[in-house]
Amino acid sequence: MQTKAPINTAPIERLLQQIKNADSSQQKQVTLDIANAKEVAYSLGTVLARLAGNYENIIAKADNQSDIEVKVDGGSL
């Protein structure tokens, strides 16, 4: 199984911190320069693509599992 490289979520974390700081200081808006906006967009795209891939793998594994049959005879005393 191929190990996937960790996702760089630093741009998302920076944006969330910027939003938190803006909210704390009651600012009306948050601005990003285009370079930071691209980093956030790329990170979000990577996170969502990985999530979709993981979801597809879970669905595929669930489809491949066979049914389990359990028989109970009640035993004797």
N, CA, C and O atoms as CSV, one atom per row, in Angstrom:
chain,resi,resn,atom,element,x,y,z
A,1,MET,N,N,0.846,-1.184,0.000
A,1,MET,CA,C,0.000,0.000,0.000
A,1,MET,C,C,0.888,1.242,0.000
A,1,MET,O,O,1.840,1.340,0.774
A,2,GLN,N,N,0.570,2.161,-0.856
A,2,GLN,CA,C,1.352,3.373,-0.985
A,2,GLN,C,C,1.003,4.349,0.130
A,2,GLN,O,O,-0.171,4.612,0.390
A,3,THR,N,N,2.025,4.881,0.786
A,3,THR,CA,C,1.814,5.873,1.836
A,3,THR,C,C,1.709,7.243,1.186
A,3,THR,O,O,2.570,7.637,0.399
A,4,LYS,N,N,0.657,7.957,1.517
A,4,LYS,CA,C,0.468,9.289,0.955
A,4,LYS,C,C,1.217,10.306,1.799
A,4,LYS,O,O,1.288,10.189,3.022
A,5,ALA,N,N,1.770,11.297,1.133
A,5,ALA,CA,C,2.498,12.354,1.827
A,5,ALA,C,C,1.524,13.184,2.652
A,5,ALA,O,O,0.363,13.344,2.276
A,6,PRO,N,N,1.997,13.710,3.774
A,6,PRO,CA,C,1.119,14.566,4.582
A,6,PRO,C,C,0.700,15.814,3.803
A,6,PRO,O,O,1.450,16.337,2.979
A,7,ILE,N,N,-0.489,16.261,4.083
A,7,ILE,CA,C,-1.024,17.452,3.416
A,7,ILE,C,C,-0.559,18.689,4.172
A,7,ILE,O,O,-0.612,18.731,5.401
A,8,ASN,N,N,-0.104,19.692,3.434
A,8,ASN,CA,C,0.313,20.952,4.037
A,8,ASN,C,C,-0.935,21.792,4.327
A,8,ASN,O,O,-1.499,22.420,3.431
A,9,THR,N,N,-1.346,21.789,5.574
A,9,THR,CA,C,-2.537,22.551,5.963
A,9,THR,C,C,-2.191,23.905,6.583
A,9,THR,O,O,-3.075,24.596,7.089
A,10,ALA,N,N,-0.936,24.284,6.549
A,10,ALA,CA,C,-0.511,25.551,7.151
A,10,ALA,C,C,-1.272,26.762,6.581
A,10,ALA,O,O,-1.666,27.636,7.353
A,11,PRO,N,N,-1.494,26.845,5.244
A,11,PRO,CA,C,-2.247,28.002,4.742
A,11,PRO,C,C,-3.672,28.069,5.287
A,11,PRO,O,O,-4.189,29.156,5.544
A,12,ILE,N,N,-4.303,26.919,5.463
A,12,ILE,CA,C,-5.656,26.899,6.024
A,12,ILE,C,C,-5.618,27.350,7.479
A,12,ILE,O,O,-6.467,28.128,7.914
A,13,GLU,N,N,-4.642,26.865,8.223
A,13,GLU,CA,C,-4.505,27.250,9.628
A,13,GLU,C,C,-4.247,28.748,9.763
A,13,GLU,O,O,-4.795,29.398,10.653
A,14,ARG,N,N,-3.414,29.293,8.880
A,14,ARG,CA,C,-3.151,30.743,8.922
A,14,ARG,C,C,-4.427,31.529,8.638
A,14,ARG,O,O,-4.700,32.532,9.299
A,15,LEU,N,N,-5.208,31.080,7.661
A,15,LEU,CA,C,-6.460,31.770,7.341
A,15,LEU,C,C,-7.423,31.707,8.521
A,15,LEU,O,O,-8.051,32.710,8.860
A,16,LEU,N,N,-7.543,30.549,9.143
A,16,LEU,CA,C,-8.440,30.425,10.299
A,16,LEU,C,C,-7.987,31.318,11.451
A,16,LEU,O,O,-8.816,31.912,12.139
A,17,GLN,N,N,-6.688,31.413,11.662
A,17,GLN,CA,C,-6.169,32.288,12.714
A,17,GLN,C,C,-6.439,33.753,12.378
A,17,GLN,O,O,-6.783,34.549,13.252
A,18,GLN,N,N,-6.278,34.096,11.103
A,18,GLN,CA,C,-6.543,35.468,10.670
A,18,GLN,C,C,-8.018,35.816,10.891
A,18,GLN,O,O,-8.339,36.917,11.338
A,19,ILE,N,N,-8.901,34.887,10.580
A,19,ILE,CA,C,-10.333,35.102,10.785
A,19,ILE,C,C,-10.649,35.234,12.273
A,19,ILE,O,O,-11.438,36.091,12.672
A,20,LYS,N,N,-10.028,34.379,13.093
A,20,LYS,CA,C,-10.250,34.447,14.541
A,20,LYS,C,C,-9.796,35.793,15.097
A,20,LYS,O,O,-10.496,36.402,15.906
A,21,ASN,N,N,-8.627,36.256,14.664
A,21,ASN,CA,C,-8.118,37.548,15.126
A,21,ASN,C,C,-9.022,38.696,14.676
A,21,ASN,O,O,-9.278,39.631,15.435
A,22,ALA,N,N,-9.500,38.614,13.436
A,22,ALA,CA,C,-10.391,39.657,12.925
A,22,ALA,C,C,-11.696,39.682,13.711
A,22,ALA,O,O,-12.235,40.750,14.004
A,23,ASP,N,N,-12.192,38.512,14.046
A,23,ASP,CA,C,-13.433,38.435,14.824
A,23,ASP,C,C,-13.226,39.004,16.226
A,23,ASP,O,O,-14.082,39.722,16.742
A,24,SER,N,N,-12.095,38.684,16.835
A,24,SER,CA,C,-11.796,39.180,18.183
A,24,SER,C,C,-11.702,40.702,18.224
A,24,SER,O,O,-12.110,41.336,19.197
A,25,SER,N,N,-11.162,41.273,17.159
A,25,SER,CA,C,-11.015,42.732,17.119
A,25,SER,C,C,-12.191,43.407,16.412
A,25,SER,O,O,-12.133,44.597,16.101
A,26,GLN,N,N,-13.246,42.652,16.161
A,26,GLN,CA,C,-14.487,43.153,15.559
A,26,GLN,C,C,-14.272,43.828,14.211
A,26,GLN,O,O,-14.911,44.833,13.898
A,27,GLN,N,N,-13.370,43.267,13.423
A,27,GLN,CA,C,-13.176,43.778,12.072
A,27,GLN,C,C,-14.341,43.348,11.197
A,27,GLN,O,O,-14.992,42.338,11.465
A,28,LYS,N,N,-14.594,44.108,10.165
A,28,LYS,CA,C,-15.706,43.829,9.261
A,28,LYS,C,C,-15.317,42.926,8.095
A,28,LYS,O,O,-16.185,42.318,7.468
A,29,GLN,N,N,-14.026,42.831,7.799
A,29,GLN,CA,C,-13.604,42.029,6.659
A,29,GLN,C,C,-12.201,41.472,6.856
A,29,GLN,O,O,-11.422,41.956,7.677
A,30,VAL,N,N,-11.911,40.448,6.082
A,30,VAL,CA,C,-10.589,39.830,6.057
A,30,VAL,C,C,-10.141,39.831,4.606
A,30,VAL,O,O,-10.911,39.468,3.716
A,31,THR,N,N,-8.914,40.231,4.363
A,31,THR,CA,C,-8.416,40.247,2.989
A,31,THR,C,C,-7.209,39.327,2.859
A,31,THR,O,O,-6.435,39.149,3.799
A,32,LEU,N,N,-7.071,38.750,1.675
A,32,LEU,CA,C,-5.937,37.890,1.338
A,32,LEU,C,C,-5.322,38.395,0.050
A,32,LEU,O,O,-6.032,38.801,-0.870
A,33,ASP,N,N,-4.007,38.369,-0.015
A,33,ASP,CA,C,-3.392,38.654,-1.302
A,33,ASP,C,C,-3.522,37.403,-2.169
A,33,ASP,O,O,-3.835,36.326,-1.662
A,34,ILE,N,N,-3.289,37.538,-3.443
A,34,ILE,CA,C,-3.542,36.442,-4.373
A,34,ILE,C,C,-2.652,35.233,-4.082
A,34,ILE,O,O,-3.089,34.098,-4.271
A,35,ALA,N,N,-1.432,35.443,-3.633
A,35,ALA,CA,C,-0.532,34.321,-3.340
A,35,ALA,C,C,-1.079,33.476,-2.182
A,35,ALA,O,O,-1.086,32.247,-2.255
A,36,ASN,N,N,-1.535,34.140,-1.119
A,36,ASN,CA,C,-2.111,33.406,0.014
A,36,ASN,C,C,-3.432,32.741,-0.366
A,36,ASN,O,O,-3.723,31.630,0.076
A,37,ALA,N,N,-4.225,33.425,-1.185
A,37,ALA,CA,C,-5.495,32.842,-1.630
A,37,ALA,C,C,-5.248,31.576,-2.441
A,37,ALA,O,O,-5.989,30.602,-2.307
A,38,LYS,N,N,-4.218,31.580,-3.281
A,38,LYS,CA,C,-3.872,30.394,-4.062
A,38,LYS,C,C,-3.424,29.258,-3.155
A,38,LYS,O,O,-3.795,28.104,-3.372
A,39,GLU,N,N,-2.629,29.578,-2.139
A,39,GLU,CA,C,-2.172,28.544,-1.199
A,39,GLU,C,C,-3.348,27.912,-0.468
A,39,GLU,O,O,-3.401,26.692,-0.314
A,40,VAL,N,N,-4.286,28.732,-0.020
A,40,VAL,CA,C,-5.471,28.221,0.679
A,40,VAL,C,C,-6.294,27.359,-0.279
A,40,VAL,O,O,-6.735,26.272,0.093
A,41,ALA,N,N,-6.500,27.830,-1.499
A,41,ALA,CA,C,-7.286,27.076,-2.482
A,41,ALA,C,C,-6.626,25.738,-2.789
A,41,ALA,O,O,-7.310,24.717,-2.865
A,42,TYR,N,N,-5.309,25.727,-2.966
A,42,TYR,CA,C,-4.596,24.483,-3.251
A,42,TYR,C,C,-4.698,23.521,-2.075
A,42,TYR,O,O,-4.936,22.329,-2.271
A,43,SER,N,N,-4.522,24.023,-0.854
A,43,SER,CA,C,-4.611,23.171,0.334
A,43,SER,C,C,-6.010,22.589,0.494
A,43,SER,O,O,-6.160,21.401,0.778
A,44,LEU,N,N,-7.035,23.421,0.313
A,44,LEU,CA,C,-8.409,22.929,0.417
A,44,LEU,C,C,-8.707,21.895,-0.663
A,44,LEU,O,O,-9.368,20.892,-0.395
A,45,GLY,N,N,-8.231,22.129,-1.868
A,45,GLY,CA,C,-8.415,21.173,-2.951
A,45,GLY,C,C,-7.768,19.839,-2.641
A,45,GLY,O,O,-8.348,18.784,-2.898
A,46,THR,N,N,-6.554,19.887,-2.082
A,46,THR,CA,C,-5.843,18.665,-1.722
A,46,THR,C,C,-6.567,17.917,-0.613
A,46,THR,O,O,-6.707,16.696,-0.675
A,47,VAL,N,N,-7.022,18.634,0.389
A,47,VAL,CA,C,-7.755,18.012,1.498
A,47,VAL,C,C,-9.027,17.343,0.976
A,47,VAL,O,O,-9.318,16.202,1.335
A,48,LEU,N,N,-9.775,18.034,0.145
A,48,LEU,CA,C,-11.030,17.485,-0.366
A,48,LEU,C,C,-10.791,16.294,-1.291
A,48,LEU,O,O,-11.545,15.322,-1.256
A,49,ALA,N,N,-9.748,16.363,-2.117
A,49,ALA,CA,C,-9.428,15.237,-2.994
A,49,ALA,C,C,-9.035,14.010,-2.180
A,49,ALA,O,O,-9.464,12.898,-2.490
A,50,ARG,N,N,-8.228,14.198,-1.149
A,50,ARG,CA,C,-7.830,13.076,-0.291
A,50,ARG,C,C,-9.041,12.496,0.429
A,50,ARG,O,O,-9.175,11.278,0.546
A,51,LEU,N,N,-9.919,13.367,0.909
A,51,LEU,CA,C,-11.125,12.920,1.589
A,51,LEU,C,C,-12.000,12.093,0.648
A,51,LEU,O,O,-12.510,11.042,1.035
A,52,ALA,N,N,-12.171,12.563,-0.573
A,52,ALA,CA,C,-12.981,11.827,-1.548
A,52,ALA,C,C,-12.358,10.469,-1.855
A,52,ALA,O,O,-13.073,9.474,-1.965
A,53,GLY,N,N,-11.040,10.417,-1.993
A,53,GLY,CA,C,-10.358,9.153,-2.240
A,53,GLY,C,C,-10.518,8.183,-1.087
A,53,GLY,O,O,-10.768,6.997,-1.297
A,54,ASN,N,N,-10.374,8.685,0.138
A,54,ASN,CA,C,-10.556,7.838,1.322
A,54,ASN,C,C,-11.982,7.313,1.389
A,54,ASN,O,O,-12.204,6.150,1.727
A,55,TYR,N,N,-12.940,8.159,1.071
A,55,TYR,CA,C,-14.344,7.758,1.097
A,55,TYR,C,C,-14.604,6.657,0.076
A,55,TYR,O,O,-15.297,5.683,0.370
A,56,GLU,N,N,-14.045,6.812,-1.128
A,56,GLU,CA,C,-14.217,5.791,-2.163
A,56,GLU,C,C,-13.608,4.459,-1.725
A,56,GLU,O,O,-14.181,3.400,-1.982
A,57,ASN,N,N,-12.451,4.508,-1.065
A,57,ASN,CA,C,-11.821,3.281,-0.575
A,57,ASN,C,C,-12.685,2.600,0.478
A,57,ASN,O,O,-12.803,1.375,0.481
A,58,ILE,N,N,-13.281,3.368,1.358
A,58,ILE,CA,C,-14.149,2.796,2.396
A,58,ILE,C,C,-15.368,2.140,1.753
A,58,ILE,O,O,-15.759,1.041,2.145
A,59,ILE,N,N,-15.964,2.797,0.781
A,59,ILE,CA,C,-17.132,2.243,0.090
A,59,ILE,C,C,-16.752,0.961,-0.641
A,59,ILE,O,O,-17.500,-0.016,-0.600
A,60,ALA,N,N,-15.595,0.951,-1.311
A,60,ALA,CA,C,-15.149,-0.237,-2.041
A,60,ALA,C,C,-14.913,-1.404,-1.088
A,60,ALA,O,O,-15.279,-2.536,-1.403
A,61,LYS,N,N,-14.312,-1.150,0.066
A,61,LYS,CA,C,-14.079,-2.209,1.049
A,61,LYS,C,C,-15.396,-2.742,1.596
A,61,LYS,O,O,-15.533,-3.946,1.814
A,62,ALA,N,N,-16.360,-1.868,1.818
A,62,ALA,CA,C,-17.655,-2.290,2.345
A,62,ALA,C,C,-18.388,-3.166,1.338
A,62,ALA,O,O,-19.078,-4.109,1.725
A,63,ASP,N,N,-18.243,-2.863,0.042
A,63,ASP,CA,C,-18.898,-3.646,-1.000
A,63,ASP,C,C,-18.278,-5.025,-1.145
A,63,ASP,O,O,-18.968,-5.966,-1.537
A,64,ASN,N,N,-16.993,-5.170,-0.839
A,64,ASN,CA,C,-16.286,-6.431,-1.011
A,64,ASN,C,C,-16.474,-7.395,0.156
A,64,ASN,O,O,-16.128,-8.571,0.040
A,65,GLN,N,N,-17.001,-6.935,1.248
A,65,GLN,CA,C,-17.164,-7.797,2.413
A,65,GLN,C,C,-18.345,-8.730,2.200
A,65,GLN,O,O,-19.396,-8.323,1.705
A,66,SER,N,N,-18.154,-9.996,2.585
A,66,SER,CA,C,-19.233,-10.965,2.448
A,66,SER,C,C,-20.124,-10.915,3.698
A,66,SER,O,O,-19.731,-10.414,4.751
A,67,ASP,N,N,-21.308,-11.443,3.539
A,67,ASP,CA,C,-22.241,-11.492,4.659
A,67,ASP,C,C,-21.764,-12.511,5.688
A,67,ASP,O,O,-21.182,-13.536,5.333
A,68,ILE,N,N,-22.008,-12.231,6.936
A,68,ILE,CA,C,-21.647,-13.131,8.026
A,68,ILE,C,C,-22.929,-13.771,8.533
A,68,ILE,O,O,-23.903,-13.082,8.837
A,69,GLU,N,N,-22.920,-15.094,8.621
A,69,GLU,CA,C,-24.080,-15.819,9.094
A,69,GLU,C,C,-23.784,-16.341,10.508
A,69,GLU,O,O,-22.751,-16.969,10.743
A,70,VAL,N,N,-24.691,-16.076,11.432
A,70,VAL,CA,C,-24.541,-16.519,12.804
A,70,VAL,C,C,-25.702,-17.447,13.126
A,70,VAL,O,O,-26.865,-17.091,12.932
A,71,LYS,N,N,-25.379,-18.648,13.620
A,71,LYS,CA,C,-26.394,-19.619,14.026
A,71,LYS,C,C,-26.325,-19.794,15.523
A,71,LYS,O,O,-25.249,-19.991,16.088
A,72,VAL,N,N,-27.471,-19.723,16.161
A,72,VAL,CA,C,-27.553,-19.886,17.609
A,72,VAL,C,C,-28.452,-21.093,17.880
A,72,VAL,O,O,-29.590,-21.148,17.413
A,73,ASP,N,N,-27.927,-22.066,18.645
A,73,ASP,CA,C,-28.723,-23.266,18.910
A,73,ASP,C,C,-29.392,-23.263,20.287
A,73,ASP,O,O,-30.148,-24.185,20.591
A,74,GLY,N,N,-29.145,-22.289,21.103
A,74,GLY,CA,C,-29.792,-22.199,22.403
A,74,GLY,C,C,-29.146,-23.014,23.491
A,74,GLY,O,O,-29.395,-22.761,24.670
A,75,GLY,N,N,-28.333,-23.975,23.145
A,75,GLY,CA,C,-27.632,-24.778,24.149
A,75,GLY,C,C,-28.575,-25.693,24.928
A,75,GLY,O,O,-29.770,-25.763,24.643
A,76,SER,N,N,-28.015,-26.390,25.915
A,76,SER,CA,C,-28.819,-27.268,26.753
A,76,SER,C,C,-28.406,-27.094,28.205
A,76,SER,O,O,-27.242,-26.821,28.495
A,77,LEU,N,N,-29.344,-27.250,29.106
A,77,LEU,CA,C,-29.051,-27.110,30.526
A,77,LEU,C,C,-29.170,-28.405,31.242
A,77,LEU,O,O,-28.954,-28.463,32.453
